[in-house]
């Protein structure tokens, strides 16, 4: 059940508390999205693999999806292979 606090904007401290000790190259773009606490928590659940338990069939909100994209951007890049 979502509470009224989920509809509050996430602060710098909120994002670090929920998503961990991020470096500024990840944290600042997330804060620029002006996410709500619910968006940050939703992204955290999806990144933690807990979506199986907490609504795997539910689609992420647009902001939560952007947060996931920011946090997983480095994972998409494969290291250069020498031939």
C-alpha angles and dihedrals in degrees: 000000000000119000131206089263089066087067093058121102112260114245128212089262092048092054093048091046094051102035100030134238100336124180118243093257088067101029099053096052089049092052089047088063088063091223125193119235088254091058093052092046091048091052091048092053092049093047091048091057090242093122087096088067100030105049111310090176093055117096118234118251114254093254094046089049090053090050090052090049091052093049095046099040092103092051091063093059115087118208116254112264121217112228 
